[in-house]
Amino acid sequence: MSPTITDQFNTRLIEAIDADHLQFPGGIEDSRFTATAKATDTWISASRHELRLNRSIAIPTETVYGLAANALDANAVSTIFSAKGRPSDNPLIVHVSSVRMLRSLYHLPASDSNTSEDAPFLGTDDASLESSWLRQRLLDAEEEDRLSGGDGVWPEIPRIYHSAIRKFWPGALTIVVPRPACIPLAVIGGHGSTVAVRFPSHPVARAIIAASGLPLAAPSANASGRPSPTTAAHVSHDLKGRIPLIVDGGACAVGVESTVVDAYSATAHVEGHLSPCVLRPGGVTVEALRSLGGDAWGQRLRVYRRDFSSAELESAPTTPGMKYRHYSPTAPVYLFKGGNQGMQQCIDEMSCANIGVVIVTPVALRAPENCTLTVHCVDDAKDLARRIFALLRSLDETDHVDCILVQGVDDKHEGLAVMNRLEKAASHIVTL
């Protein structure tokens, strides 16, 4: 059930000034960062203030803009669902700013409420910020792992993910892990024993998560079902008045959401063998994951809906993007699979005054009488992935076209992710 949407904020839009001066000396292990005084006094302090009040704010990531809130508090998480009009059974991804922050979650007590007064500060071994009891628990976990024959490295995180974390974090990879007791069920759609976690690479996102000291639950910062936002203007169009703050970090570099991979749950096991599965293709390609090597990643990696399907996952998804229709503009989208040869015939047969077209292979298209064509040509599948959401929004919201025709690409490399999004956005699929 989708919550009722009401406007209740005078939304502020703050530019993430001096973002290019951010430094992260802790690497992937620790959330420590340095920033200029100007950045600290503006968007960093404003973001931390709102997040510690358990409000949701919009932040830039390398994939798309996210609507972020304190993942330790069910009430904070509920503000995400209400602002987006998102169904409550659609899970969220938890975002961290270091491996230490993820590890720490497994040592916190179960709680549905962590207000600004009692929420711990996570992600750094700085004694002035991280509690001594948490630091000791992390050390104890490492020692217990060594005593049991392990290497003492990240004992809380399933080892199958260690190589992927080292190669792809921070970045556009989300992993499915056991749900820590401190993560409310609201984050995972009210059901299940796993949670999806990501460590974003965008410096503004990293700094905001680190400064708040909180893991942040965050879906895309758009109205539910609409094309994902890749600029602050897109967020403002959908959510102005519904959230207190939008941090403007410029256009997103990747343009589609993260890749979600499960190498832990029962879904990732076939006939007793670990067979990791990509539940949602995204910014990290299947080919890149296979480069991790070994039997599991190199030989048995599968892609959901291409290599296997599951009625259980469809009805009770463990990650976002699996159950509901997504990414749709108001204008109907016609997706052409196999090329653009049939576009002209389709245009000729339509009774539309304004038609938008997105093509990868240049082709001469003519507008019928009393019809206006708006044509955008992208360079390749990677460029289409980076620009597709912005193009759908521009054609729909600025050009006010009656329908949109999009040339598909091969579902390899970046093409797999963009075709996944286009097939969900399309009202009609034309196979040539």
N, C-alpha and C positions, 0 to 999 in steps of 0.2 A: 504494500500500500504506500502511495506517495504522500508525503506530508503537505499540509497547506502552505502556500507561499505568501508571505507578506513582506512589504517594504517597511523597514524599521530603522535604517541607518542613514546618516549623511555620509556616504562613502567617500573616504579620502584616497586619492591616488598620489603616491609618493615615488619619485624617481630614485632608483638605486644608484645614487651617485658614488663615485670612487670605487665601483665594484672591481675595476681592473687592478686596484691596489690591495685587494684581499690576498692574504697568504695563509697557507695551511701547513705549518711545520710538522704537525702530528701525522701527516699522511693518512692512510686508511685506518690506522690503529687508534688514533686519538683525535678528538674534535677541536683541539686548540686552534685558534686562528687569530690573526692580527688584522686590524682595519684602521683607516684614518679616523680622526676625531669627528670629521664631518659625517662620515658614514655611520659611525657609532651613535651620534647624536640625532640622526634623522631616521632613516628606514630601519636600522637595526633595533634601536630602542623602541620605536613605535611597534614593530612586529613583536618583539618580546613582550611588550606590555599587553597587547591584545591577546596573544596566545596564552599568557599566564592568567588572563581573565577568563580563559576557556571560551574565547570567541574564535570563529573561523576567519581566515584572511586568505587572499589570493597571492601566490608567490610564483616567480618564474622558475622553471626547470629547463634542462636541455631538451626535454621531450615536448611537453606542453605545459601551460600554466596549471598549477594545482591549487585546489581549495583546501587549505591546511588547518588542522585543529589538533589539540592535545589528544594523542591516541590513548592516554591513560585514563581518560575521563569520559564516561558514557554521555553525560550532558553536553560536553564539548563536541563530541562526535555527532550528536543529534543536530547541532547547528549546521553541519555540512549537509545532511539529508534535507533539512527544511529549506536551506538557501537554494539548493539545486532543484528541489522537487524530486529527489531521487528515491526510488523504492527502497525501503528499509532492509530488504533481503539481498541487496546488491552489495557484495563485500567491498572493502576499501583496502588500499595498500598503505602500509606503515613505512614512513621515511625516517632514516637515521642519518647522523652526520659522522659516524665512525663505527668500526667493528666493536669498539668498546661499548658504545651505546646499545647495540644489539645484544651483546653478551650480558650487559647489566640487567636487561629486562627479565632474564631468567632467574634473577635473585631478588626481585621485588615481590611483596605479598600481593595476593589477589585483592582487587578493589575495583569498584565501578566508579569511584569518585576520588580524584586527586586535584584538589583546588590549588590556587596559587599559593596558599599558605603551607600546604603539606606535600605538594608534589616534589619529588627529589630532583636534584640537578644531575643529569646523566651525560656521559660521553667523554669525560676527561679525568685523568688522574691528578689534576690540580687539587691539592689538599684544601684549598680555600673554597672549592666549589663542590667536589664530590665527597660524600660522607665517608668517614673512616670505616664504618661497618660494611659498606658496599665494596670498598677497596679490598678489605680483608676477605670478603666472600669470593671475589674474583681470583685472588691469590690462592685461596683454599681450593677452588675448582681446578686451577692449573696443577696444583700439587697432587690432588686426588687423581687427576688424569695420568700424571707421570707414574704414580704408584701402581696404577692399574695397567701399565705398559704403554701408555700413550706418550705423545710428545709435549703435552701441556699447552698446545697452541689452540686457542679458541675452542675449548672443550664443549661449550654449550651449543655450538653450531655443527650440524651434521657434516662429517668430513668430506662427503661427496662434493660439497659446495666450495671447499677451501680453494681449489685451483681456479674455479670460476670467479670467486671473490677477488683473488689476487690479480686476475687478468682483466676483469670487467668492472670492478668497483674502484672509485665511484663511477657510475655510468648508468646506462639505460637497461639494466638487467634487474629484474625482480625475482626473488627466490621464495619458494614455499617452504616454511619451516614449522616446527611445532609451536603452537600458540602458547606464549608465556602466560602465566596465571594473571598477570597484571593488565593484560589487554582485554578490555570488555568485549563481551559477545557482540555488542552493537557494531564493532569494527568489522567483524567477519560475517555480517548479515544475520546474526542471531543463531548460527549453527556451525558445527564443525570443530575440529581440533587443531587446525593449522591456520597460519596467517601468512600473507604475502608481504615481503619486506624488500625495500630498495634503499640504496645509498646514492642519491643524485650527485652528478658532477658539477652542475651549475653553481658557480661560486656564491651567488646570492642565496640560493636555496640552502647550501651548506652552512653559510654564515647564520642564517635565520634559525635553522634547526639547532646549531651549536649554541647560539646566544640564548635561546630559550631553555636549553638543557632538557628538552622534551622530545620524544619520538612524535612525529606528526602523521596522523592519518590524512590522506589527501587523494581524492580523485581529481579528474580534470575540472577546472574552474569554469564550467559552463552550465547553462540550464540543462537538466537531464534530457538526453536524446538529441541535443543539438551538436553540430560540429565542434570538436575540441578547440579550445582557444590557444593560439600561438602568439598573441600579442596582448598587451594590457587593454587595448581598445576592445578586443573581443570579449574580455572578461567584463569590462564595464557595460557593454551592450546587454549582456545577459544578467549580470548580478548587481548592477548599481542599485543601491538602496537596500540590498539584502545582506550585505557584509560591511564591516566597518573600514576595511583597508584593502587596497590593491597596491602591491609593490611592482613597479614597472622596471623590468630588467631587460627590455628590448625584445626582439623577436626570438623565438626558440630555434635552436640550431638543427635539431633532429626533425621535429615536426609531427611525429607520431609517438604514441605512448610507448612505454617500456615493454620489452619482452618479458613475459612471465613464464618461468620454468619450474616444474615440480620434479625433484629428484628425491623426494622423501616419503610422500604419502603412499597409500595402497594403490593409487592410480599410477604411480611410477614403478610398479612392480608387475611383471608378466611372467607367469609360470616359474616363480621363485627367483627370477633375475631382475636386477635393477635396470629399468628401462626409462630413463628420464623423458619427460614430455614437455613440449612447448605448448602451454595452454593458451597463450596469446602471443602471436608474433609481433615484434616491435623493433626498437632501435638497435638491438644486438641480433645479428642474423643467425639463422640455423647453421649456416656454414661456419660462422665464427665459433659457435658453441661446439661444433664437431671438431674443431681444431684443438680442443682441449685434449683429445686423444683418449686412449684406453677403450675398453669394451663398452662401458656405459655411455660415455659421451660420444666416442668416435663411431661406434657400431650400432648402438641400440636407441639412439635418440629419436623420438617420434614427435609428430606435430598433430595436435588435436584437430579433428574434423578432416584432416587430410589422410592421416594414417590410422586413426581409430576414432570412435565416438563413444559417448556414455550418456545414457538417459539420466543417470544419477547426477552427473555433473551439470546437465542442462537444468534439472529441477532444483538442485541445491548447489550452486556454483561456489567454488572455493576462492575464486579471484574475479575481479571485475571484467566486463566485456564479454561474458559468456551467455547471459540469459536474455537480456533485453536488446531491442533495436537501438542502435547508437548512430551518432555522427550525421544525422539527417537534417539538411536544410528544409525550408518550407517548400521550395520548388521541388518537384519530383526529379530524381536522378536516374538517367539511363546509362548503364555501364556496358560498354562494348568490349567483349572479350575476344581476342584474336586479331585485333587491328582496328583501323578506322574506316575500312572500305564501305561499310554500310551506313555511315553517318549522313551522307548527302541524301540518300533515299529517305532516311528517317526524318530529316529536316523538311524535305519536300512534302512528306505526308502529314506533318504536324500542322495544326491550326493554331499556332502560337505567334503572338506579336513580338515577343522577345525571347531569344534562345541563347543560352550560354554554352560554350564548348571548351573543353580542356583536352588537348591532344599532346601526344608525345612525338609522333611522327608527323612532320609538316605535311599538310594536304590543303589543296585549294577548295574551299567551301563557299558556295554562293547562297545568299539569302533569298528566299522566295519573296514574291511581291508582298508589300506591307508587313515585312518581318525584319527585325534587326538581329544580326548575329554579333555576339561578343565572344571572341576567340582568344584563348590563352594557350601558348605552346611552351611546354617544359622541356628540359634537356634530356632527362632519362628517368629511370625508376627512382633513384635517390632524390633527384630534384622534385619529382612528383610527390614523394613521401614528405619532403620538407614543406611543400607549398599547398598540398591538397586542401587542408582544412581552411587555410586563408582564402584560397580561390573559391571554395564552396560558399564561404561567408560573403566574400566580395560580390559574387554573382547574385546571391540571394538578397543580401541586405543593402547593397549599394546600387547595383544595376537592376535589381528587381525583375529578374528574368522569370519567365513562366515555366521553364524547364531547363535542365542541365544535362548535357551529353558529355561523358567522360570516356576517353580511350584507356582501356586497361593495359597492364604490362604483364610480362611473364612472372609467375609466382616463385621467383628465385631471388636470393640475396634480399635487398631492400624491397623488391617487388612483392614478396610474400606478405609483409606487413601492410603495405598500402592497398593491396587487393583485399585483404581481410577487412580493412576499414571501408573500402568502396562497396564491397558486397553487402555490408551491413547498412550502408547509407542508401543503397540503390532501391528504387521502387520497381525498376525493370532491368533485367539483365539480358543483353542481346549477345548470343554466341554465334560467331561467324565461322 
